[in-house]
Amino acid sequence: MSHRKIFFIINLFLIVGLALSACAPKTAEEPQKRAVYVINGSLGDNAFYDSGQLGMDTLRDTYGYEIRTIECGFDAGKYEPALEAATGYADIIFVISYGFEDTLAEYADKYPEKIFVNLDTIVENEGKTITSIDFIEEESAFLAGVVAAMVTTDTSIPNINEEKLIGAVGGDVDPVVNAFIFAYENGAKFIDPEVKTERKYLGDWEDTAKAKQSALQLYDLGADIVFQIASAAGMGVPQASEERGLYSIGVDTNQNAIVPGHVVASDIKDVGMAILNVFKTIDDKTYVPGEVLSYGLETKAVDVVFEGNSDILPQSIIDKVDTLRQDIIDGKLEVEIYTGE
């Protein structure tokens, strides 16, 4: 066979191949696998924001998603640019929107094709596309109050005084913080109506020294135990409990081992679990936009945990919490929900 014939046959195969590939049906583009976590505060709190980051990390490590976290650092000027960047990068956006609810609603209406999941508060936009995760923090905070009341009334525990006084340190006067403290007080009074609660508000979510000073003041007033609901600033509370040889309760993640022997329990709020639960519905195509999803004790997204607390509590306290937890789940005990009144 001549070189000219071989060249002709090769070209003929190439032409036919190109023609066939042009006629073949095009496969649908792979959907982008990207998700963004937009937070009004900052990571590193060992509590609320970090809990959500753990969920985002699982999206990356288990589901192969590219993830970004945009921290606004409590700077109002950064929130709108953060949402703009998020919508430009991904179709799935998990948001903590305290103080910026109206901005989130505007962006959800501006980008109706995007999935917006708002964490820990309820935000509704005109298009009804925002899904909100509503943690029933009252249920777990009630149990935290039970723990606090049983500690302050048990003088067999080292350094507990005769006064029935407990404390709470909140990051700011905020509906979620107030819901925690409201239920904490109710749980304490359920155990003993004579237990009183002293509150301190920091007006700050990051100043650890300020939280420590507030907790020291509460201990000096006679409180045996202080519940912190103050994000990164709240890390000053267990430090104060160690300094005074007294006790504290952690929040959002299990903080029991931070100061061994002084953090008796933690009231967890598992933001990461909520992120993963919603993501799974997105992944399996059962996601419904605009829903309000409630997470209480039954879901285990909120709870009071004792693991890692150096076994400093009498077993009777843990047993009482276990019983009341189940009573709440079974509907035998109704926990009052904070209404802001």
MIGUNU-631533 format. One line per 2 residues: number of its first residue (from 1); their letters; for each residue y, x, z of C-alpha. Coordinates in steps of 0.05 Angstrom, whole numbers, plus 5000, padded with zeros to 4 digits. Layout:
! MIGUNU-631533
NUM) A) Y X Z; ...
***
This chain:
! MIGUNU-631533
1) MS) 5000 5000 5000; 5068 5028 4981
3) HR) 5122 5042 5031; 5165 4988 4997
5) KI) 5112 4935 5010; 5103 4956 5083
7) FF) 5178 4953 5094; 5180 4883 5062
9) II) 5124 4856 5107; 5156 4883 5171
11) NL) 5223 4851 5153; 5188 4786 5137
13) FL) 5155 4784 5206; 5222 4799 5239
15) IV) 5257 4743 5202; 5203 4693 5218
17) GL) 5203 4714 5292; 5278 4706 5297
19) AL) 5275 4638 5264; 5220 4614 5310
21) SA) 5258 4638 5372; 5321 4603 5348
23) CA) 5283 4537 5340; 5247 4542 5407
25) PK) 5274 4497 5462; 5320 4533 5511
27) TA) 5298 4535 5583; 5347 4506 5633
29) EE) 5390 4557 5669; 5364 4576 5737
31) PQ) 5409 4544 5790; 5449 4595 5829
33) KR) 5419 4614 5895; 5482 4625 5936
35) AV) 5508 4596 6001; 5571 4609 6042
37) YV) 5584 4602 6117; 5658 4590 6131
39) IN) 5678 4595 6204; 5745 4583 6236
41) GS) 5731 4639 6286; 5693 4704 6285
43) LG) 5622 4730 6290; 5602 4772 6350
45) DN) 5608 4716 6402; 5533 4719 6420
47) AF) 5539 4643 6419; 5560 4588 6371
49) YD) 5581 4627 6309; 5525 4678 6315
51) SG) 5474 4622 6320; 5497 4596 6253
53) QL) 5493 4666 6223; 5419 4670 6243
55) GM) 5407 4608 6200; 5445 4640 6141
57) DT) 5405 4704 6149; 5341 4663 6142
59) LR) 5367 4633 6077; 5373 4704 6052
61) DT) 5309 4734 6080; 5262 4675 6070
63) YG) 5291 4636 6012; 5322 4693 5972
65) YE) 5393 4666 5974; 5454 4709 5966
67) IR) 5498 4693 6026; 5569 4705 6047
69) TI) 5603 4693 6113; 5678 4684 6113
71) EC) 5710 4693 6182; 5779 4663 6192
73) GF) 5789 4695 6260; 5827 4634 6286
75) DA) 5882 4649 6236; 5907 4584 6205
77) GK) 5932 4621 6144; 5862 4643 6125
79) YE) 5826 4576 6124; 5849 4548 6057
81) PA) 5838 4614 6020; 5769 4617 6053
83) LE) 5749 4549 6026; 5777 4568 5957
85) AA) 5736 4632 5957; 5674 4595 5981
87) TG) 5677 4542 5926; 5686 4597 5874
89) YA) 5624 4633 5898; 5572 4581 5915
91) DI) 5551 4508 5910; 5527 4503 5982
93) IF) 5580 4512 6036; 5567 4508 6110
95) VI) 5632 4499 6149; 5657 4501 6220
97) SY) 5724 4465 6212; 5754 4458 6282
99) GF) 5829 4449 6272; 5823 4447 6196
101) ED) 5787 4381 6185; 5840 4354 6137
103) TL) 5836 4417 6095; 5761 4411 6090
105) AE) 5767 4338 6068; 5817 4357 6014
107) YA) 5771 4411 5986; 5710 4366 5987
109) DK) 5749 4315 5945; 5775 4371 5900
111) YP) 5704 4397 5888; 5658 4335 5890
113) EK) 5601 4373 5856; 5596 4422 5915
115) IF) 5554 4410 5977; 5595 4414 6040
117) VN) 5559 4412 6107; 5606 4408 6167
119) LD) 5577 4434 6232; 5590 4405 6302
121) TI) 5643 4353 6286; 5646 4292 6241
123) VE) 5692 4298 6180; 5697 4244 6127
125) NE) 5730 4253 6060; 5752 4200 6011
127) GK) 5693 4215 5966; 5643 4210 6023
129) TI) 5609 4275 6003; 5614 4315 6068
131) TS) 5551 4316 6109; 5566 4325 6183
133) ID) 5521 4353 6238; 5536 4319 6304
135) FI) 5504 4355 6362; 5494 4310 6422
137) EE) 5517 4365 6470; 5524 4314 6526
139) ES) 5448 4311 6533; 5438 4385 6545
141) AF) 5503 4393 6585; 5479 4337 6631
143) LA) 5418 4380 6646; 5463 4441 6657
145) GV) 5500 4399 6709; 5434 4382 6741
147) VA) 5418 4457 6747; 5487 4472 6775
149) AM) 5483 4417 6828; 5414 4438 6850
151) VT) 5437 4510 6856; 5500 4495 6896
153) TD) 5461 4450 6945; 5404 4499 6956
155) TS) 5425 4549 7009; 5357 4583 7004
157) IP) 5383 4616 6940; 5417 4682 6957
159) NI) 5493 4678 6970; 5498 4602 6962
161) NE) 5551 4574 7010; 5553 4507 7044
163) EK) 5607 4478 6998; 5584 4433 6942
165) LI) 5628 4462 6887; 5612 4483 6816
167) GA) 5657 4510 6761; 5669 4507 6686
169) VG) 5708 4553 6640; 5728 4524 6572
171) GD) 5758 4562 6514; 5811 4509 6503
173) VD) 5826 4435 6514; 5781 4414 6457
175) PV) 5739 4350 6445; 5673 4388 6442
177) VN) 5689 4430 6504; 5710 4367 6541
179) AF) 5645 4333 6520; 5606 4391 6550
181) IF) 5645 4389 6616; 5644 4313 6621
183) AY) 5568 4312 6616; 5561 4373 6662
185) EN) 5600 4336 6716; 5558 4273 6705
187) GA) 5493 4313 6711; 5517 4345 6775
189) KF) 5536 4278 6806; 5469 4249 6785
191) ID) 5437 4299 6833; 5490 4294 6887
193) PE) 5553 4250 6882; 5589 4297 6930
195) VK) 5587 4356 6882; 5656 4372 6855
197) TE) 5673 4409 6791; 5733 4456 6782
199) RK) 5755 4469 6711; 5792 4527 6678
201) YL) 5817 4527 6606; 5834 4593 6574
203) GD) 5873 4573 6512; 5834 4629 6479
205) WE) 5765 4640 6449; 5762 4716 6448
207) DT) 5794 4744 6510; 5735 4764 6554
209) AK) 5780 4792 6609; 5816 4725 6615
211) AK) 5750 4688 6622; 5726 4736 6674
213) QS) 5789 4728 6714; 5784 4652 6710
215) AL) 5712 4654 6734; 5729 4701 6791
217) QL) 5782 4651 6813; 5730 4595 6813
219) YD) 5681 4636 6854; 5737 4653 6903
221) LG) 5752 4578 6910; 5680 4569 6933
223) AD) 5642 4554 6869; 5571 4582 6870
225) IV) 5559 4574 6796; 5603 4571 6733
227) FQ) 5586 4543 6665; 5621 4577 6607
229) IA) 5639 4541 6542; 5686 4592 6513
231) SA) 5652 4628 6454; 5663 4703 6454
233) AG) 5712 4699 6512; 5658 4667 6554
235) MG) 5621 4733 6560; 5669 4748 6617
237) VP) 5637 4693 6660; 5569 4726 6670
239) QA) 5605 4791 6684; 5644 4755 6740
241) SE) 5580 4724 6767; 5549 4793 6773
243) ER) 5612 4821 6807; 5611 4766 6859
245) GL) 5535 4765 6867; 5534 4692 6844
247) YS) 5510 4652 6785; 5530 4627 6716
249) IG) 5504 4584 6658; 5508 4608 6586
251) VD) 5523 4567 6524; 5500 4559 6452
253) TN) 5448 4615 6451; 5400 4640 6505
255) QN) 5447 4686 6545; 5402 4691 6606
257) AI) 5387 4765 6599; 5459 4787 6589
259) VP) 5468 4798 6664; 5398 4798 6693
261) GH) 5391 4757 6756; 5457 4720 6750
263) VV) 5453 4676 6688; 5406 4622 6714
265) AS) 5402 4581 6650; 5433 4571 6581
267) DI) 5454 4507 6547; 5435 4522 6475
269) KD) 5463 4492 6412; 5422 4516 6353
271) VG) 5470 4517 6295; 5422 4560 6255
273) MA) 5367 4507 6261; 5415 4454 6236
275) IL) 5434 4497 6176; 5361 4507 6158
277) NV) 5343 4434 6167; 5397 4411 6119
279) FK) 5381 4467 6070; 5308 4445 6066
281) TI) 5331 4376 6043; 5375 4409 5990
283) DD) 5317 4452 5969; 5267 4394 5963
285) KT) 5318 4348 5929; 5320 4297 5986
287) YV) 5391 4315 6008; 5438 4256 6016
289) PG) 5512 4274 6017; 5559 4240 6066
291) EV) 5509 4229 6122; 5522 4241 6196
293) LS) 5460 4275 6225; 5453 4273 6301
295) YG) 5417 4329 6338; 5399 4315 6410
297) LE) 5345 4339 6459; 5290 4307 6418
299) TK) 5305 4353 6359; 5307 4415 6405
301) AV) 5372 4435 6372; 5405 4425 6440
303) DV) 5370 4441 6505; 5374 4479 6571
305) VF) 5329 4540 6572; 5307 4586 6629
307) EG) 5269 4641 6592; 5295 4710 6609
309) NS) 5332 4690 6673; 5293 4738 6717
311) DI) 5258 4679 6750; 5315 4671 6799
313) LP) 5310 4595 6804; 5262 4557 6849
315) QS) 5208 4523 6807; 5231 4456 6835
317) II) 5296 4461 6795; 5260 4476 6730
319) DK) 5210 4420 6743; 5267 4371 6755
321) VD) 5300 4390 6690; 5234 4383 6652
323) TL) 5225 4313 6680; 5296 4291 6665
325) RQ) 5294 4321 6595; 5233 4278 6578
327) DI) 5266 4217 6610; 5326 4226 6565
329) ID) 5282 4235 6503; 5241 4173 6522
331) GK) 5303 4131 6534; 5289 4122 6608
333) LE) 5353 4158 6626; 5416 4145 6586
335) VE) 5468 4201 6582; 5539 4176 6574
337) IY) 5573 4202 6511; 5644 4230 6516
339) TG) 5695 4186 6481; 5758 4226 6495
341) E) 5785 4175 6544
***
